[in-house]
Amino acid sequence: IFASGCMALPVLMNIKQVIEQRQCSGVWTHKDELPIEIDLGKKCWYHSVFACPILRQQTSESNPPMKLICGHVISRDALNKLTNAGKLKCPYCPMEQNPSHAKQIYF
């Protein structure tokens, strides 16, 4: 985090200076987001990790997270194990659904 801040700070200071010189008020509110994307290089790439709450294992490309119609997310392996006679009952709510309606999600 510290290294990311050190790389981003000069760019942010330059943006601030340009905004002040051009008197562009309202472009950057300093609250939730940056006015531009700052490339920090591959060293600072991070990704989310999802562990299936049913099988308690991390998802992967071969076992991706799947979003059910009800909105709950489980791994594909859990989806296959919970499917019975072409139907799937969500393990978290009473909704019964067709397993083919589940969609793969990407974090």
C-alpha positions in Angstrom: 0.0 0.0 0.0 2.8 2.4 0.9 4.6 1.7 -2.4 1.3 2.3 -4.4 0.9 5.6 -2.6 4.5 6.6 -3.4 3.9 5.9 -7.1 0.5 7.6 -7.3 1.3 10.7 -5.2 3.3 12.6 -7.9 0.6 11.9 -10.5 -2.1 13.1 -8.1 -0.2 16.3 -7.2 0.1 17.0 -10.9 -3.6 16.5 -11.5 -4.4 18.8 -8.5 -2.1 21.5 -9.9 -3.7 21.3 -13.4 -7.2 21.4 -12.0 -6.3 24.5 -9.9 -4.7 26.3 -12.8 -7.6 25.7 -15.1 -10.1 26.5 -12.3 -12.1 23.4 -12.9 -14.2 23.1 -9.8 -16.2 20.0 -9.2 -14.1 17.7 -11.3 -12.6 16.0 -8.3 -14.4 16.0 -4.9 -11.6 14.2 -3.1 -14.2 11.8 -1.6 -14.6 8.4 -3.3 -12.8 8.2 -6.6 -10.0 9.5 -8.7 -10.6 11.6 -11.8 -8.3 9.4 -13.8 -6.9 5.9 -13.6 -3.3 5.7 -12.4 -1.2 2.7 -13.7 0.8 1.3 -10.8 2.2 -1.6 -12.8 1.8 -5.3 -12.4 3.5 -5.3 -9.0 0.5 -3.6 -7.5 -2.2 -5.7 -9.1 -4.6 -7.3 -6.6 -7.5 -9.6 -7.0 -10.4 -10.8 -4.9 -10.4 -14.3 -3.6 -13.7 -16.2 -3.2 -14.0 -19.3 -1.1 -17.1 -21.4 -1.6 -19.2 -21.3 1.7 -20.5 -24.8 1.0 -17.3 -26.7 0.2 -15.0 -24.2 2.0 -12.4 -24.2 -0.8 -11.1 -21.3 -2.9 -12.6 -21.1 -6.4 -10.4 -21.3 -9.5 -10.7 -21.2 -13.3 -11.8 -24.9 -13.3 -14.2 -24.4 -10.4 -15.5 -20.8 -10.8 -18.0 -19.0 -8.6 -21.6 -19.3 -9.8 -24.4 -16.8 -9.0 -27.7 -18.5 -8.4 -31.0 -16.9 -9.4 -31.7 -15.9 -5.8 -28.4 -14.0 -5.7 -26.4 -16.4 -3.6 -22.9 -17.5 -4.8 -21.4 -20.9 -4.6 -18.7 -22.8 -6.5 -19.4 -24.8 -9.6 -18.5 -28.0 -7.8 -21.0 -27.2 -5.0 -23.6 -26.5 -7.6 -23.0 -29.9 -9.2 -23.1 -31.7 -5.8 -26.3 -30.0 -4.7 -28.1 -30.7 -8.0 -30.7 -33.5 -7.6 -32.9 -34.7 -10.5 -32.2 -31.6 -12.6 -33.2 -29.2 -9.7 -31.2 -27.2 -7.2 -32.4 -25.9 -3.9 -30.4 -23.0 -2.7 -28.5 -23.9 0.6 -29.3 -20.5 2.0 -32.9 -19.8 1.1 -35.9 -21.9 0.1 -35.7 -21.0 -3.6 -35.7 -24.0 -5.9 -34.2 -23.4 -9.4 -32.8 -25.0 -12.5 -28.9 -25.3 -12.1 -28.5 -24.3 -15.8 -29.8 -20.8 -14.9 -26.7 -20.2 -12.6 -24.3 -17.7 -14.2 -20.5 -17.7 -13.8 -19.3 -14.4 -12.1 -15.9 -12.8 -12.3 -14.2 -10.8 -9.5 
